[in-house]
Amino acid sequence: MTNNDIVQKLWNLCDVLRDDGINYSDYVTELALLLFIKMEHEVRETNTTNGILNKHALPEYARWKKLSGLSGINLLNHYRETLLNLSKSTDPLISAIYADAQTRLREPRHLEQLIKSLDSIDWFSAKRDGLGDLYEGLLEKNAGETKSGAGQYFTPRPLIDSIIHLVKPQPRETIQDPAAGTAGFLIAADAYIRGNTDNLYDLKTKDQEFQRTKAYIGMELVPGTRRLALMNCLLHGMEGDEQGVVHLGNTLGSAGTTLPKTHICLSNPPFGTAKGGGGPTRDDLTFSTGNKQLAFLQHIYRHLKDGGRAAVVLPDNVLFEAGVGADIRRDLMDKCKLHTILRLPTGIFYAQGVKTNVLFFTKVSDKAIGSTKNVWVYDMRANMPKFGKRTPFTRSYFTEFEKTYGDDPLGNGERVDQGEAGRFRCFSREWIAGRSHSLDIAWLKDESAEDAADLPEPAVLAQEAMTELEAALSELQGILAELGEEVAE
């Protein structure tokens, strides 16, 4: 069996969960609680090389053989008690993974069916291809189901892989994601480094330990998502500190101030404008804004070390929002060298209809002025296919962009402006300043514009309209604030 076959078999178990009244949004969390116990068993039984998972072995009462040896109400009661006890484990990582964990299964026969189904999987094939990759595949499958809404937590794998290829993380560099989700960026960075160091064996012992425990740090606001991230990291051999690789907290609140400065920042901050008093509460950010992406952008370039590099996925409104948005973009281009903007195709995020971009920049100094001289823009949006199940978004679409970007992760390689007919162009800081520092730069006529019969789904159009309205509202609030007027709630 291939990993894809196993992922599909795992996904089919969601039918069992649905029969017990568990909805789409809880599928993977419910399955993962049990699946992690099974995966830990497979690692321990075969003495595989995931030393991190062996280090955090589950206690006897939570072992797979204990569960598979029970049946009926005794099984369900023991499983409920196991989850409760694991949440109180003396191992901080295990207790974090199972914090507040409860099963919503009500029928013992459904739990028995899940256990038997997991036992029937070809785990030899799964271990050959990597249990971590299998788990990652399950998260991706969940994100692909639009009903689950999980797309907001999952960045498309081809995009992550392309970004990692260009940023080129190196051993002993610290890498941060302040909106970690299920830790896709951090895991991909670790995989890249492992792939270039013979799975870390080319490194000295102390450097191997650094990679496992200190190289990566993320923060995630949603406890359930953080749980999936911690499982994901452990299954990929990433331990982190006592709180794990991904800490629980609000980056835009006081917890964000505890995140250290870092060599590399890779992130896809959550889309949308904060509502109901849920806006940024940081008092150390220079510019106050209710726009979460603009606040995350400030955190990222403030928390980069001098010489550090970043790649951040952001929606279009961050590039053109006036008022405080222009102030933040100006500040970014002063403190950092914003060297490349990639305009991404529409429709690549499973649960979002917004248009997105990737900003690549290098930190110069918090005291620097005028660090950005020119910005290169690659338009990967115009004249592109309509991506979906019939036209999957694959890594091959990034080939030309990666070629024009060059081999230098800082964007200093030789580049050629392709002119108005090409996809890659260079724009001066002075020209950008004349546009109120708007970075929403497009020049290609989109010949693939959809006709009326090929319009996006109504939900996608509604999402796009909401995003534009929220951006406009944020601009108006910024104008009122500049005029000294109070903004009505």
C-alpha positions in Angstrom: 0.0 0.0 0.0 1.2 3.5 -0.8 0.8 6.3 1.7 -2.0 7.7 -0.4 -3.8 4.4 -0.1 -3.4 4.4 3.7 -4.5 8.0 4.0 -7.7 7.1 2.1 -8.3 4.1 4.3 -7.8 6.3 7.4 -10.2 8.9 5.9 -12.8 6.3 5.3 -12.8 5.6 9.0 -14.6 9.0 9.3 -17.7 7.1 8.2 -17.5 5.3 11.6 -17.1 8.5 13.4 -20.0 10.1 11.6 -22.2 7.1 12.6 -21.4 8.1 16.2 -22.5 11.7 15.7 -19.1 13.3 15.2 -19.0 16.1 12.6 -16.5 17.0 9.9 -14.6 19.6 12.0 -13.8 17.0 14.7 -12.9 14.0 12.4 -9.2 14.3 12.4 -8.9 15.4 16.0 -10.9 12.4 17.2 -9.1 10.0 14.9 -5.6 11.5 15.8 -6.1 10.8 19.5 -6.3 7.1 18.8 -4.0 7.1 15.8 -1.1 8.6 17.8 -1.3 5.7 20.3 -1.1 3.3 17.3 1.8 5.1 15.7 3.7 5.2 19.0 3.2 1.5 19.3 4.6 0.9 15.7 7.7 2.9 16.4 8.4 1.2 19.7 7.7 -2.3 18.4 10.1 -2.1 15.5 12.8 0.1 17.2 12.7 2.6 14.4 15.0 5.6 14.3 12.5 8.1 15.6 14.4 8.6 18.9 12.2 11.6 19.9 9.1 9.4 19.9 10.8 6.7 21.8 11.9 9.3 24.4 8.3 10.3 24.9 6.9 6.7 25.0 3.4 6.3 26.4 2.9 4.6 29.8 1.7 1.0 30.0 -1.9 1.8 30.5 -2.0 3.8 27.3 -0.3 1.2 25.1 -2.0 -0.1 22.0 -2.0 -3.7 23.1 -3.9 -2.7 26.2 -6.6 -1.0 24.2 -6.8 -3.8 21.5 -7.2 -6.4 24.3 -10.4 -4.9 25.6 -13.9 -4.8 24.2 -17.4 -3.5 24.9 -18.1 -0.9 27.6 -14.8 -1.9 29.4 -12.9 -0.7 26.3 -14.7 2.6 26.0 -14.4 3.4 29.8 -10.7 2.5 29.7 -10.1 4.7 26.7 -11.9 7.7 28.3 -9.8 7.2 31.5 -6.6 6.9 29.4 -7.2 10.2 27.7 -7.8 11.8 31.1 -4.7 10.3 32.6 -2.5 11.3 29.6 -3.7 14.9 29.9 -2.1 14.7 33.5 1.1 13.0 32.3 4.4 14.0 33.9 5.8 14.2 30.4 5.0 17.8 29.4 4.8 17.0 25.7 2.4 14.1 26.2 0.3 16.1 28.6 0.2 19.0 26.0 -0.9 16.7 23.2 -3.7 15.2 25.3 -4.6 18.4 27.1 -8.4 18.5 27.6 -8.7 15.5 25.3 -12.1 13.7 25.4 -13.6 11.2 23.0 -17.0 11.9 21.6 -17.5 8.3 20.8 -20.6 6.9 22.6 -20.8 3.4 21.1 -18.2 0.8 22.3 -18.7 -1.0 19.0 -17.5 2.0 17.0 -14.3 2.3 19.0 -13.7 -1.5 18.5 -14.3 -1.0 14.8 -11.7 1.8 14.7 -9.1 -0.2 16.5 -9.6 -3.2 14.3 -9.4 -1.0 11.2 -6.2 0.5 12.3 -4.7 -2.9 13.1 -5.6 -4.0 9.5 -3.4 -1.3 7.9 -0.1 -2.3 6.3 2.1 -0.5 8.8 5.2 -1.9 7.2 4.6 0.2 4.1 3.6 3.2 6.3 6.8 3.0 8.3 8.9 2.6 5.1 7.5 5.9 3.7 7.5 7.6 7.1 4.8 7.8 9.8 5.1 11.6 9.9 4.4 11.9 6.2 1.4 9.6 6.6 0.1 11.9 9.3 0.8 14.9 7.2 -1.2 13.3 4.4 -4.2 12.9 6.6 -4.1 16.6 7.6 -3.9 17.5 3.9 -6.9 15.3 3.1 -8.9 17.0 5.9 -8.0 20.4 4.6 -9.2 19.3 1.1 -12.6 18.7 2.4 -14.3 22.1 2.1 -17.0 21.1 4.6 -14.4 20.8 7.3 -13.2 24.4 7.0 -9.7 23.1 7.8 -8.2 24.9 4.7 -7.7 28.0 6.8 -5.1 26.1 8.8 -3.3 24.3 5.9 -1.0 25.9 3.4 -0.8 24.0 0.1 2.2 21.7 0.1 3.5 22.7 -3.3 3.6 26.4 -2.1 5.5 25.4 1.1 8.0 23.3 -0.7 8.7 26.0 -3.2 9.2 28.6 -0.5 11.6 26.3 1.4 13.5 25.6 -1.8 14.1 29.4 -2.2 14.8 30.4 1.4 17.2 27.4 1.9 17.2 26.9 5.7 20.6 25.8 7.1 21.6 23.8 10.2 21.9 25.9 13.4 19.5 28.6 12.0 16.4 29.2 14.2 13.2 29.1 12.3 9.9 30.6 13.5 6.2 30.4 12.4 4.1 32.8 14.6 0.9 31.3 13.1 2.0 27.7 13.0 -1.3 25.9 12.3 -0.4 22.2 12.0 3.3 23.1 11.6 3.6 22.5 7.9 6.3 25.2 7.3 8.5 24.1 10.3 8.3 20.4 9.3 9.1 21.2 5.7 12.1 23.2 6.8 13.3 20.3 8.9 12.8 17.9 6.1 14.9 20.1 3.8 17.8 20.3 6.3 17.6 16.5 6.9 17.7 15.9 3.2 20.9 17.8 2.9 22.6 16.4 6.0 21.9 12.6 5.7 19.1 12.9 8.2 21.3 15.0 10.4 24.0 12.3 10.6 26.5 14.7 8.8 26.2 17.1 11.8 28.0 17.0 15.1 26.1 15.5 18.0 25.5 18.9 19.6 24.2 20.2 16.3 21.9 17.3 15.9 20.5 18.0 19.4 20.1 21.7 18.5 18.1 20.7 15.4 15.7 18.5 17.4 15.2 20.8 20.4 16.0 24.4 19.6 15.9 25.1 15.8 12.2 25.5 15.5 9.5 27.4 17.3 5.9 28.2 16.5 2.8 29.6 18.2 -0.8 28.6 17.6 -3.9 30.1 19.1 -6.3 27.2 18.7 -5.7 24.4 21.2 -7.0 21.6 18.9 -4.8 22.7 16.0 -1.8 23.0 18.3 -2.5 19.4 19.4 -2.3 18.2 15.8 0.9 20.3 15.3 2.6 18.7 18.3 1.7 15.2 17.1 2.9 16.1 13.6 6.3 17.3 14.9 6.9 14.3 17.2 6.1 11.9 14.3 8.7 13.8 12.2 11.4 13.6 15.0 11.1 17.2 16.2 10.9 17.7 19.9 11.3 21.4 20.7 11.5 22.7 24.3 9.4 21.7 27.2 6.3 23.2 25.5 7.1 21.3 22.3 7.9 22.9 19.0 4.6 24.8 18.8 3.6 26.8 21.9 -0.1 27.6 22.7 -0.7 31.3 22.7 -1.8 34.4 20.8 1.1 35.9 18.9 -0.9 39.2 18.7 -1.2 39.3 22.5 1.3 39.3 25.3 2.4 35.7 24.5 3.8 37.0 21.2 6.3 39.2 23.0 8.0 36.0 24.4 8.9 34.7 21.0 12.6 35.2 20.3 14.3 36.9 17.4 15.0 34.4 14.7 17.1 33.8 11.6 14.2 32.7 9.4 10.4 33.3 9.6 8.0 31.4 7.5 4.3 31.9 7.9 0.8 32.1 6.5 -1.1 34.2 9.1 -4.9 33.6 9.4 -7.0 35.6 7.0 -9.6 38.1 8.1 -10.2 41.1 10.3 -10.4 40.7 14.1 -14.0 41.0 15.4 -15.7 41.3 18.8 -12.7 42.8 20.6 -10.4 40.0 19.4 -7.9 42.3 17.8 -4.2 42.6 18.4 -3.4 43.6 22.0 0.4 43.9 21.7 1.7 47.2 23.1 5.2 46.8 21.5 4.1 47.1 17.9 4.8 50.5 16.4 1.5 50.8 14.4 -1.9 49.9 16.0 -4.2 48.1 13.7 -7.2 45.8 13.8 -6.0 44.0 10.6 -4.5 40.7 11.9 -2.2 40.2 8.8 -0.7 43.7 9.2 -0.1 43.0 12.9 1.5 39.6 12.1 3.7 41.3 9.4 4.9 43.8 12.0 5.7 40.9 14.4 7.6 39.1 11.7 10.0 41.8 10.6 10.5 43.0 14.2 11.4 39.5 15.3 13.9 38.8 12.6 17.5 39.0 13.5 19.6 41.5 11.4 20.4 39.6 8.2 17.5 37.2 8.8 15.1 36.3 6.0 11.3 35.8 5.8 8.7 34.5 3.4 5.1 35.4 4.4 1.8 34.6 2.7 -0.5 37.6 2.8 -3.8 38.6 1.1 -4.0 41.4 -1.4 -5.5 43.9 1.0 -2.3 44.0 3.0 -0.6 45.2 -0.2 -2.9 48.1 -0.9 -4.6 49.1 2.4 -4.2 52.9 3.0 -3.6 54.7 6.3 -1.8 52.5 8.8 -1.3 49.9 6.0 0.8 52.3 4.0 2.7 53.2 7.2 3.5 49.5 7.9 4.6 48.8 4.3 6.9 51.9 4.5 8.3 50.8 7.8 8.9 47.3 6.3 10.8 48.7 3.3 12.9 50.9 5.6 13.9 48.2 8.1 14.1 45.3 5.5 15.1 44.7 1.9 11.7 43.6 0.4 13.2 42.0 -2.7 10.4 39.8 -4.1 6.6 39.6 -4.3 5.0 36.5 -5.7 1.3 37.0 -6.8 -0.3 33.6 -6.2 -3.1 32.1 -8.4 -6.6 32.3 -7.0 -8.4 29.3 -5.7 -5.3 27.5 -4.2 -6.5 27.8 -0.6 -9.1 25.1 0.1 -11.5 27.2 2.2 -10.7 30.7 1.1 -11.6 32.8 -1.9 -9.1 35.6 -1.2 -6.3 36.5 -3.5 -2.9 36.0 -1.9 0.8 36.8 -2.3 4.2 35.8 -0.8 6.5 38.6 0.4 10.2 37.7 0.5 12.4 40.0 2.5 15.7 40.3 4.5 16.1 42.2 7.7 18.7 45.0 7.7 18.2 46.7 11.0 15.5 48.2 13.2 17.2 51.5 12.8 17.7 51.3 9.1 16.0 53.7 6.6 15.6 53.1 2.9 16.8 49.4 2.9 14.5 48.5 -0.1 15.7 50.0 -3.3 13.8 47.8 -5.8 11.0 45.3 -5.6 10.7 42.4 -8.0 7.2 41.2 -8.7 6.3 37.8 -10.3 2.8 37.5 -11.6 1.7 33.9 -11.2 -1.9 34.8 -11.2 -2.8 36.1 -14.6 -3.6 33.6 -17.3 -3.4 30.6 -15.0 -5.7 27.6 -14.9 -8.7 27.4 -12.6 -7.3 25.1 -9.9 -9.5 22.5 -8.2 -9.9 18.7 -8.1 -9.8 18.5 -11.9 -6.7 20.7 -12.2 -4.6 20.1 -9.0 -2.1 22.8 -8.0 1.3 21.1 -8.2 4.9 22.0 -7.6 5.6 22.2 -11.4 3.7 25.5 -11.6 6.6 27.1 -9.6 9.4 26.0 -11.9 9.6 29.3 -13.9 9.3 31.4 -10.8 12.1 29.5 -9.0 14.3 29.9 -12.0 13.8 33.7 -12.2 14.1 34.1 -8.4 17.6 32.6 -8.6 19.8 30.5 -6.2 20.5 33.3 -3.7 18.0 33.0 -0.8 18.5 36.7 -0.1 17.3 37.6 -3.6 20.7 39.0 -4.6 21.2 36.9 -7.7 21.3 38.2 -11.2 17.7 38.9 -12.5 16.2 40.1 -15.8 13.2 42.3 -16.1 10.9 40.6 -18.6 9.0 43.8 -19.6 5.3 44.3 -19.9 4.7 41.0 -21.7 6.6 39.0 -19.1 5.7 37.7 -15.6 8.8 39.1 -13.8 9.4 42.8 -13.5 11.4 45.2 -11.3 9.9 48.4 -9.7 11.8 51.1 -7.9 11.1 52.3 -4.3 10.5 55.8 -5.7 7.9 54.5 -8.1 6.2 52.5 -5.3 6.3 55.6 -3.0 4.4 57.5 -5.6 1.6 55.0 -5.3 1.2 55.6 -1.5 3.5 52.6 -1.1 0.9 50.2 -2.6 2.5 46.9 -3.5 -0.6 45.6 -5.3 1.2 45.7 -8.7 -0.3 44.1 -11.8 0.4 44.7 -15.5 -0.6 41.6 -17.4 -4.0 41.4 -19.0 -5.7 38.2 -17.8 -6.8 36.5 -20.9 -8.2 33.6 -18.9 -10.9 35.7 -17.2 -13.9 33.5 -16.6 -17.1 34.0 -18.5 -20.4 34.0 -16.7 -20.8 30.3 -17.1 -17.5 29.7 -15.3 -17.8 32.0 -12.3 -16.5 30.9 -8.9 -18.9 29.4 -6.4 -21.2 31.9 -4.7 -19.4 31.2 -1.3 -16.1 32.1 -2.9 -17.5 35.3 -4.3 -19.0 36.2 -1.0 -15.7 35.5 0.8 -13.9 37.8 -1.7 -16.5 40.6 -1.2 -16.3 40.3 2.6 -12.5 40.6 2.5 -12.7 43.7 0.4 -15.4 45.3 2.6 -13.3 44.5 5.7 -10.3 46.1 4.1 -12.3 49.2 3.2 -13.7 49.4 6.8 -10.2 49.1 8.2 -9.1 52.0 6.0 -12.0 54.2 7.1 -11.2 53.4 10.7 -7.6 54.4 10.1 -8.7 57.7 8.6 -11.0 58.5 11.6 -8.2 57.6 14.0 -5.8 60.0 12.2 -8.5 62.7 12.5 -8.7 62.1 16.2 -12.3 60.8 16.0 -13.5 57.9 18.0 -14.5 54.8 16.1 -18.1 53.6 16.9 -18.3 49.9 17.9 
